[in-house]
Amino acid sequence: MKIVWSPTAIEDLKHLRAYIEQHNPRAAAKVASAILRRVESLNDFPGQGRPGRLPHTRELIIPDTPFLVVYKAVGETIQIIVVLHAARKWPQ
């Protein structure tokens, strides 16, 4: 499987890390690392996320964080659509 991050998802990850880093740099690195590790696990288990709120998407919960990753499997590609706080109303 090939993992492809959308420009939106890349920006989401950068922004959430920068926000957390203002208060706790160590936590920011830990959260970003947890997200990246979970996304990498999609290579072996692409169906592990729960069914998404949009058709043909899945939502990967990031344990011990309030974040989730919305993705879509298309053929041999995993498309990372967005990274968001679980409390955020999405999609809107």
MDAnalysis code that builds the backbone (N, CA, C; Angstrom):
import MDAnalysis as mda
import numpy as np

u = mda.Universe.empty(276, n_residues=92, atom_resindex=np.repeat(np.arange(92), 3), trajectory=True)
u.add_TopologyAttr("name", ["N", "CA", "C"] * 92)
u.add_TopologyAttr("resid", np.arange(1, 93))
u.add_TopologyAttr("resname", ["MET", "LYS", "ILE", "VAL", "TRP", "SER", "PRO", "THR", "ALA", "ILE", "GLU", "ASP", "LEU", "LYS", "HIS", "LEU", "ARG", "ALA", "TYR", "ILE", "GLU", "GLN", "HIS", "ASN", "PRO", "ARG", "ALA", "ALA", "ALA", "LYS", "VAL", "ALA", "SER", "ALA", "ILE", "LEU", "ARG", "ARG", "VAL", "GLU", "SER", "LEU", "ASN", "ASP", "PHE", "PRO", "GLY", "GLN", "GLY", "ARG", "PRO", "GLY", "ARG", "LEU", "PRO", "HIS", "THR", "ARG", "GLU", "LEU", "ILE", "ILE", "PRO", "ASP", "THR", "PRO", "PHE", "LEU", "VAL", "VAL", "TYR", "LYS", "ALA", "VAL", "GLY", "GLU", "THR", "ILE", "GLN", "ILE", "ILE", "VAL", "VAL", "LEU", "HIS", "ALA", "ALA", "ARG", "LYS", "TRP", "PRO", "GLN"])
u.atoms.positions = np.array([
    [0.844, -1.182, 0.000],
    [0.000, 0.000, 0.000],
    [0.889, 1.245, 0.000],
    [0.421, 2.255, -0.672],
    [1.116, 3.542, -0.698],
    [0.248, 4.548, 0.054],
    [0.854, 5.298, 0.960],
    [0.124, 6.310, 1.722],
    [0.407, 7.675, 1.115],
    [-0.676, 8.389, 0.775],
    [-0.567, 9.718, 0.169],
    [-1.328, 10.703, 1.055],
    [-0.622, 11.724, 1.528],
    [-1.227, 12.760, 2.365],
    [-1.736, 13.894, 1.487],
    [-2.979, 14.313, 1.707],
    [-3.502, 15.484, 1.000],
    [-2.818, 16.729, 1.556],
    [-2.773, 17.806, 0.767],
    [-2.223, 19.060, 1.297],
    [-2.951, 19.515, 2.567],
    [-4.257, 19.294, 2.625],
    [-5.034, 19.671, 3.811],
    [-4.571, 18.891, 5.034],
    [-4.381, 17.586, 4.884],
    [-3.948, 16.755, 6.008],
    [-2.555, 17.151, 6.490],
    [-1.668, 17.482, 5.565],
    [-0.318, 17.926, 5.938],
    [-0.405, 19.210, 6.758],
    [-1.223, 20.149, 6.302],
    [-1.396, 21.412, 7.034],
    [-2.036, 21.176, 8.397],
    [-3.024, 20.272, 8.445],
    [-3.665, 19.952, 9.723],
    [-2.627, 19.470, 10.732],
    [-1.766, 18.555, 10.307],
    [-0.748, 18.005, 11.199],
    [0.230, 19.091, 11.652],
    [0.646, 19.935, 10.729],
    [1.558, 21.033, 11.079],
    [0.915, 21.978, 12.094],
    [-0.346, 22.332, 11.863],
    [-1.029, 23.281, 12.746],
    [-1.278, 22.703, 14.135],
    [-1.704, 21.451, 14.203],
    [-1.972, 20.891, 15.525],
    [-0.677, 20.745, 16.313],
    [0.407, 20.391, 15.629],
    [1.691, 20.287, 16.328],
    [2.149, 21.668, 16.818],
    [2.024, 22.677, 15.974],
    [2.437, 24.032, 16.362],
    [1.608, 24.539, 17.542],
    [0.321, 24.257, 17.533],
    [-0.548, 24.703, 18.625],
    [-0.143, 24.046, 19.946],
    [0.023, 22.726, 19.920],
    [0.398, 22.008, 21.142],
    [1.787, 22.443, 21.613],
    [2.670, 22.680, 20.667],
    [4.051, 23.053, 20.977],
    [4.144, 24.362, 21.768],
    [3.187, 25.256, 21.565],
    [3.167, 26.521, 22.311],
    [3.086, 26.278, 23.816],
    [2.415, 25.202, 24.185],
    [2.184, 24.902, 25.595],
    [3.092, 23.797, 26.123],
    [3.433, 22.846, 25.234],
    [4.210, 21.691, 25.683],
    [4.928, 21.055, 24.490],
    [6.156, 21.456, 24.214],
    [6.895, 20.924, 23.064],
    [7.041, 19.404, 23.073],
    [7.238, 18.846, 24.250],
    [7.395, 17.389, 24.332],
    [6.100, 16.677, 23.926],
    [4.975, 17.190, 24.395],
    [3.681, 16.601, 24.046],
    [3.409, 16.741, 22.554],
    [3.804, 17.857, 21.969],
    [3.595, 18.074, 20.533],
    [4.317, 17.009, 19.721],
    [5.551, 16.728, 20.076],
    [6.320, 15.703, 19.367],
    [5.697, 14.327, 19.566],
    [5.225, 14.060, 20.777],
    [4.612, 12.766, 21.089],
    [3.324, 12.551, 20.288],
    [2.487, 13.574, 20.221],
    [1.222, 13.471, 19.484],
    [1.487, 13.293, 17.989],
    [2.374, 14.102, 17.431],
    [2.690, 13.985, 16.001],
    [3.243, 12.605, 15.685],
    [4.106, 12.093, 16.541],
    [4.680, 10.764, 16.343],
    [3.604, 9.681, 16.405],
    [2.674, 9.810, 17.343],
    [1.582, 8.840, 17.465],
    [0.722, 8.832, 16.208],
    [0.433, 10.002, 15.674],
    [-0.366, 10.093, 14.448],
    [0.374, 9.429, 13.290],
    [1.640, 9.742, 13.132],
    [2.417, 9.170, 12.026],
    [2.531, 7.653, 12.144],
    [2.732, 7.137, 13.356],
    [2.822, 5.681, 13.549],
    [1.512, 4.998, 13.188],
    [0.400, 5.576, 13.640],
    [-0.906, 4.966, 13.341],
    [-1.195, 4.994, 11.851],
    [-0.869, 6.096, 11.204],
    [-1.084, 6.174, 9.756],
    [-0.231, 5.118, 9.054],
    [1.013, 4.945, 9.475],
    [1.877, 3.923, 8.871],
    [1.296, 2.524, 9.044],
    [0.581, 2.285, 10.140],
    [-0.007, 0.964, 10.378],
    [-1.085, 0.626, 9.348],
    [-1.570, 1.635, 8.636],
    [-2.562, 1.387, 7.581],
    [-1.971, 0.570, 6.440],
    [-0.647, 0.583, 6.295],
    [-0.010, -0.242, 5.270],
    [-0.374, -1.706, 5.440],
    [-0.406, -2.173, 6.682],
    [-0.703, -3.576, 6.957],
    [-2.178, -3.840, 7.216],
    [-2.878, -2.852, 7.739],
    [-4.282, -3.030, 8.107],
    [-5.119, -1.849, 7.624],
    [-5.365, -1.733, 6.319],
    [-6.061, -0.556, 5.788],
    [-7.516, -0.418, 6.238],
    [-8.120, -1.495, 6.697],
    [-9.517, -1.424, 7.111],
    [-9.711, -1.227, 8.593],
    [-8.644, -0.888, 9.319],
    [-8.738, -0.826, 10.778],
    [-9.561, 0.344, 11.311],
    [-9.700, 1.411, 10.572],
    [-10.488, 2.549, 11.040],
    [-11.975, 2.235, 11.012],
    [-12.729, 2.994, 11.803],
    [-14.181, 2.815, 11.801],
    [-14.757, 3.425, 10.522],
    [-15.971, 3.015, 10.128],
    [-16.590, 3.634, 8.954],
    [-16.703, 5.147, 9.152],
    [-16.398, 5.898, 8.102],
    [-16.389, 7.354, 8.177],
    [-17.757, 7.982, 8.018],
    [-17.813, 9.281, 8.247],
    [-19.064, 10.031, 8.118],
    [-19.375, 10.376, 6.673],
    [-18.373, 10.313, 5.820],
    [-18.571, 10.516, 4.386],
    [-18.462, 9.167, 3.684],
    [-19.188, 8.983, 2.577],
    [-19.121, 7.715, 1.862],
    [-17.679, 7.349, 1.487],
    [-17.381, 6.055, 1.617],
    [-16.096, 5.476, 1.198],
    [-14.912, 5.948, 2.029],
    [-15.161, 6.545, 3.197],
    [-14.055, 6.967, 4.057],
    [-14.051, 6.129, 5.330],
    [-12.918, 6.176, 6.017],
    [-12.769, 5.551, 7.320],
    [-12.115, 6.564, 8.251],
    [-12.312, 6.375, 9.552],
    [-11.757, 7.283, 10.551],
    [-10.878, 6.487, 11.506],
    [-9.614, 6.838, 11.525],
    [-8.625, 6.163, 12.351],
    [-8.445, 6.949, 13.645],
    [-8.845, 6.364, 14.745],
    [-8.701, 7.009, 16.049],
    [-7.248, 6.882, 16.489],
    [-6.699, 7.964, 17.015],
    [-5.324, 7.962, 17.506],
    [-5.393, 7.791, 19.025],
    [-5.031, 6.598, 19.540],
    [-5.151, 6.343, 20.980],
    [-4.390, 7.365, 21.832],
    [-4.952, 7.640, 22.986],
    [-4.357, 8.546, 23.973],
    [-4.231, 9.984, 23.484],
    [-4.972, 10.326, 22.439],
    [-5.023, 11.699, 21.942],
    [-6.478, 12.006, 21.597],
    [-6.825, 13.272, 21.426],
    [-8.182, 13.618, 21.003],
    [-8.304, 13.734, 19.482],
    [-7.398, 13.098, 18.728],
    [-7.362, 13.282, 17.283],
    [-7.763, 12.028, 16.526],
    [-8.217, 12.255, 15.300],
    [-8.484, 11.155, 14.388],
    [-8.063, 11.563, 12.985],
    [-7.848, 10.541, 12.167],
    [-7.402, 10.732, 10.791],
    [-8.474, 10.164, 9.875],
    [-8.952, 10.971, 8.945],
    [-9.938, 10.522, 7.966],
    [-9.173, 10.112, 6.718],
    [-9.473, 8.904, 6.230],
    [-8.757, 8.394, 5.064],
    [-9.679, 7.583, 4.167],
    [-9.158, 7.292, 2.984],
    [-9.898, 6.515, 2.002],
    [-8.914, 5.562, 1.331],
    [-9.298, 4.302, 1.188],
    [-8.481, 3.327, 0.464],
    [-8.988, 3.271, -0.974],
    [-8.076, 3.507, -1.907],
    [-8.409, 3.459, -3.331],
    [-7.371, 2.569, -4.001],
    [-7.781, 1.360, -4.357],
    [-6.822, 0.427, -4.945],
    [-5.710, 0.132, -3.953],
    [-4.491, 0.349, -4.377],
    [-3.316, 0.119, -3.531],
    [-2.848, 1.393, -2.825],
    [-3.703, 2.412, -2.788],
    [-3.338, 3.696, -2.189],
    [-4.250, 4.022, -1.013],
    [-3.640, 4.516, 0.053],
    [-4.390, 5.061, 1.187],
    [-4.271, 6.573, 1.081],
    [-5.392, 7.251, 0.930],
    [-5.407, 8.709, 0.830],
    [-5.776, 9.298, 2.192],
    [-4.838, 10.035, 2.793],
    [-5.108, 10.705, 4.066],
    [-5.784, 12.028, 3.723],
    [-7.023, 12.186, 4.162],
    [-7.833, 13.336, 3.767],
    [-7.671, 14.503, 4.742],
    [-7.899, 14.244, 6.034],
    [-7.753, 15.282, 7.059],
    [-7.299, 14.652, 8.372],
    [-6.713, 15.490, 9.216],
    [-6.394, 15.133, 10.601],
    [-7.163, 16.140, 11.441],
    [-8.000, 15.651, 12.361],
    [-8.817, 16.595, 13.106],
    [-9.037, 16.181, 14.547],
    [-9.430, 17.159, 15.349],
    [-9.794, 16.920, 16.739],
    [-11.126, 16.182, 16.726],
    [-11.248, 15.152, 17.540],
    [-12.455, 14.326, 17.534],
    [-13.718, 15.105, 17.896],
    [-13.585, 16.212, 18.619],
    [-14.754, 17.007, 18.999],
    [-15.226, 17.929, 17.879],
    [-14.414, 18.064, 16.855],
    [-14.767, 18.969, 15.751],
    [-15.936, 18.405, 14.950],
    [-16.851, 19.266, 14.604],
    [-17.974, 18.845, 13.762],
    [-17.466, 18.752, 12.330],
    [-17.450, 17.532, 11.829],
    [-16.922, 17.291, 10.497],
    [-17.788, 16.255, 9.831],
    [-18.118, 16.333, 8.604],
    [-17.782, 17.426, 7.681],
    [-18.760, 18.580, 7.823],
    [-18.296, 19.726, 7.453],
    [-19.156, 20.918, 7.419],
    [-18.735, 21.807, 6.305],
])
